Amino acid sequence: MAHQQDSTSWCAFGDKSGSQEQCHNVECCLVKPVHLASSPLSLRNVSRHTSDNACLEAYQRELDYLLRTLRRLGVSPEDVEDLAHEVFLVLRNTWHEYNPERALKPYLFGIAFRVAASHRRKHWREVPFATVEGQSHAPYPDEVLAANQARAIVLAALERIPLKRRVVLIMHDIDEIPVQDVAATLSIPLFTAYSRLRKARRELEAAVASIQKRSVVR
């Protein structure tokens, strides 16, 4: 049955009873060749759906990166999924501020950093070295086991670096984001970014050495 356009409806495919209820069928509004109602609400509704779809696609593309980033920022494994959802909500609400001509990772990292910092303030707790990265006791090949141990050591060492310096180190040395973009994302002077990076590298080196020495003693 053909749809009848209702000038009082938000969408040309609103229900035929003349109700002013908003049409929630995104494909109906975006795909079918129709004339939208003249109300600005129609255009804003379609624009919002389009924006939400683009945001969700970008989030899903970078989800693995986001989960790794949250772990590197000290979020415990049991909290990662909840905080990833919080990051998505912030990303969705601020999507209009994102410039698609720029890389998404630095922008996403900035959101993840603020969410993780807020979580840390609300639920401050120390993560013991033994639980930083739950390693399986199953018999792995030597090279896989060594890689897992190295990863656990790095994660534990990162935990010992203050968050404001750790974030610069992760963004530049691990995610390979230029220092200029790091400074812009964190809203800090370029000199401060370089200073934090140098100090974080020294702290990471000292922390790794300390953890390795402690492991040998055990």
C-alpha positions as CSV (number, residue, x, y, z in Angstrom):
1,M,0.0,0.0,0.0
2,A,1.4,3.4,-0.9
3,H,2.3,5.8,1.9
4,Q,0.4,9.0,2.1
5,Q,2.3,12.2,2.9
6,D,1.0,14.0,6.0
7,S,2.1,17.6,6.3
8,T,1.7,17.4,10.1
9,S,4.0,14.4,10.4
10,W,7.7,14.6,11.0
11,C,8.4,12.1,8.3
12,A,6.7,11.5,4.9
13,F,6.3,7.9,6.0
14,G,4.6,8.6,9.3
15,D,1.6,6.4,10.1
16,K,-1.4,7.0,7.8
17,S,-3.7,7.9,10.7
18,G,-2.1,11.4,10.7
19,S,-0.4,10.9,14.0
20,Q,2.6,13.2,14.7
21,E,4.7,10.4,16.0
22,Q,8.2,10.4,14.7
23,C,9.1,7.6,12.2
24,H,11.9,5.5,13.6
25,N,12.6,3.6,10.3
26,V,16.0,5.0,9.3
27,E,16.1,3.2,5.9
28,C,12.6,4.5,5.2
29,C,13.7,8.1,5.5
30,L,17.2,7.8,3.9
31,V,16.6,5.3,1.1
32,K,13.2,5.7,-0.4
33,P,12.7,8.6,-2.8
34,V,10.2,10.7,-0.9
35,H,9.7,14.3,-0.1
36,L,10.4,15.0,3.6
37,A,8.0,17.2,5.6
38,S,8.9,20.8,5.6
39,S,9.4,20.9,9.4
40,P,13.1,21.4,10.4
41,L,12.6,18.5,12.8
42,S,12.5,16.1,9.9
43,L,15.9,17.2,8.6
44,R,17.5,17.2,12.0
45,N,16.1,13.7,12.7
46,V,17.5,12.2,9.5
47,S,20.8,14.1,10.0
48,R,21.1,12.6,13.6
49,H,20.5,9.1,12.3
50,T,23.2,9.5,9.7
51,S,25.6,10.9,12.2
52,D,24.9,8.0,14.7
53,N,25.5,5.4,12.0
54,A,28.9,7.0,11.1
55,C,29.8,7.2,14.7
56,L,28.9,3.5,15.4
57,E,30.8,2.3,12.3
58,A,33.9,4.2,13.4
59,Y,33.6,2.9,17.0
60,Q,33.3,-0.7,15.8
61,R,36.3,-0.3,13.5
62,E,38.5,0.9,16.4
63,L,37.0,-1.2,19.2
64,D,40.1,-3.5,19.5
65,Y,42.3,-0.5,19.7
66,L,40.1,1.1,22.3
67,L,40.1,-2.0,24.5
68,R,43.9,-2.2,24.4
69,T,44.1,1.5,25.2
70,L,41.9,1.2,28.3
71,R,44.0,-1.7,29.6
72,R,47.2,0.3,29.0
73,L,45.7,3.1,30.9
74,G,45.3,0.8,33.9
75,V,41.6,-0.2,33.6
76,S,41.1,-3.7,35.1
77,P,39.9,-6.4,32.7
78,E,36.5,-6.7,34.5
79,D,35.9,-2.9,33.9
80,V,37.1,-2.6,30.3
81,E,33.8,-3.3,28.6
82,D,31.8,-0.9,30.8
83,L,34.3,1.9,30.2
84,A,34.4,1.1,26.5
85,H,30.6,1.7,26.5
86,E,31.1,5.0,28.3
87,V,33.6,6.0,25.7
88,F,31.1,5.3,23.0
89,L,28.4,7.4,24.7
90,V,30.9,10.3,24.9
91,L,32.0,9.8,21.3
92,R,28.4,9.8,20.1
93,N,27.5,13.0,22.0
94,T,30.6,14.8,20.7
95,W,30.7,13.3,17.2
96,H,29.8,16.7,15.7
97,E,33.1,18.0,17.1
98,Y,35.2,15.4,15.3
99,N,36.9,16.4,12.0
100,P,36.7,13.3,9.7
101,E,39.8,14.6,7.9
102,R,41.9,13.9,10.9
103,A,42.8,10.5,12.3
104,L,40.3,9.1,14.7
105,K,42.7,7.3,17.1
106,P,44.0,10.4,18.8
107,Y,40.5,11.8,19.3
108,L,39.3,8.4,20.6
109,F,42.4,8.2,22.9
110,G,41.6,11.6,24.4
111,I,38.1,10.4,25.3
112,A,39.4,7.1,26.7
113,F,42.0,9.0,28.7
114,R,39.4,11.2,30.3
115,V,37.0,8.3,31.0
116,A,39.8,6.2,32.5
117,A,40.9,9.1,34.7
118,S,37.4,9.7,35.9
119,H,37.0,6.0,36.7
120,R,40.3,6.0,38.6
121,R,39.2,9.0,40.7
122,K,35.9,7.3,41.6
123,H,37.3,3.8,42.2
124,W,40.9,4.2,43.2
125,R,42.6,1.0,43.7
126,E,46.0,-0.6,43.2
127,V,46.2,-3.5,40.7
128,P,48.6,-6.2,41.9
129,F,51.3,-7.2,39.5
130,A,50.1,-10.8,39.5
131,T,46.7,-9.8,38.2
132,V,47.7,-7.2,35.6
133,E,47.4,-9.6,32.8
134,G,45.9,-12.9,33.7
135,Q,48.3,-15.4,32.2
136,S,47.2,-19.0,31.6
137,H,49.2,-21.7,33.2
138,A,48.6,-24.0,30.2
139,P,51.8,-25.3,28.6
140,Y,52.5,-22.8,25.8
141,P,55.5,-22.9,23.4
142,D,58.5,-21.1,24.8
143,E,58.3,-18.1,22.4
144,V,54.6,-17.6,23.1
145,L,55.1,-17.8,26.9
146,A,58.0,-15.3,26.6
147,A,55.9,-12.9,24.7
148,N,53.1,-13.1,27.2
149,Q,55.5,-12.5,30.1
150,A,57.0,-9.5,28.3
151,R,53.6,-8.0,27.7
152,A,52.7,-8.5,31.4
153,I,55.9,-6.9,32.5
154,V,55.3,-3.9,30.2
155,L,51.7,-3.5,31.5
156,A,52.8,-3.7,35.1
157,A,55.6,-1.2,34.4
158,L,53.1,1.2,32.8
159,E,51.0,1.0,35.9
160,R,54.0,2.6,37.9
161,I,54.1,5.7,35.6
162,P,51.8,8.6,36.7
163,L,48.8,8.7,34.3
164,K,49.6,12.2,32.9
165,R,53.0,11.0,31.7
166,R,51.9,7.4,30.9
167,V,49.3,8.7,28.4
168,V,52.0,10.7,26.4
169,L,54.2,7.6,26.3
170,I,51.4,5.3,25.1
171,M,50.2,7.7,22.5
172,H,53.6,8.4,21.0
173,D,55.8,5.3,21.6
174,I,53.1,2.7,21.3
175,D,50.4,4.2,19.1
176,E,53.0,6.2,17.0
177,I,51.0,9.4,17.2
178,P,53.2,12.5,16.5
179,V,54.0,14.5,19.6
180,Q,52.3,17.6,18.1
181,D,49.1,15.7,17.8
182,V,49.6,14.3,21.3
183,A,49.9,17.8,22.7
184,A,46.8,19.0,20.8
185,T,44.7,16.0,21.9
186,L,45.6,16.5,25.6
187,S,45.5,20.3,25.4
188,I,49.0,20.7,26.8
189,P,52.0,22.8,25.4
190,L,54.3,21.0,23.0
191,F,57.3,21.5,25.4
192,T,55.3,19.8,28.2
193,A,54.5,16.9,26.0
194,Y,58.2,16.4,25.2
195,S,59.1,16.7,28.8
196,R,56.6,14.2,30.0
197,L,57.6,11.8,27.2
198,R,61.3,11.9,28.3
199,K,60.5,11.4,31.9
200,A,58.0,8.6,31.2
201,R,60.6,6.7,29.1
202,R,63.1,6.9,32.0
203,E,60.4,5.7,34.4
204,L,59.3,2.8,32.2
205,E,62.9,1.7,31.8
206,A,63.4,1.7,35.6
207,A,60.1,0.0,36.3
208,V,60.8,-2.8,33.8
209,A,64.3,-3.4,35.3
210,S,62.8,-3.5,38.8
211,I,60.1,-5.9,37.9
212,Q,62.5,-8.2,36.0
213,K,64.9,-8.2,39.0
214,R,62.0,-9.0,41.3
215,S,60.9,-11.9,39.1
216,V,64.4,-13.3,39.1
217,V,64.6,-13.2,42.9
218,R,61.3,-15.1,43.1
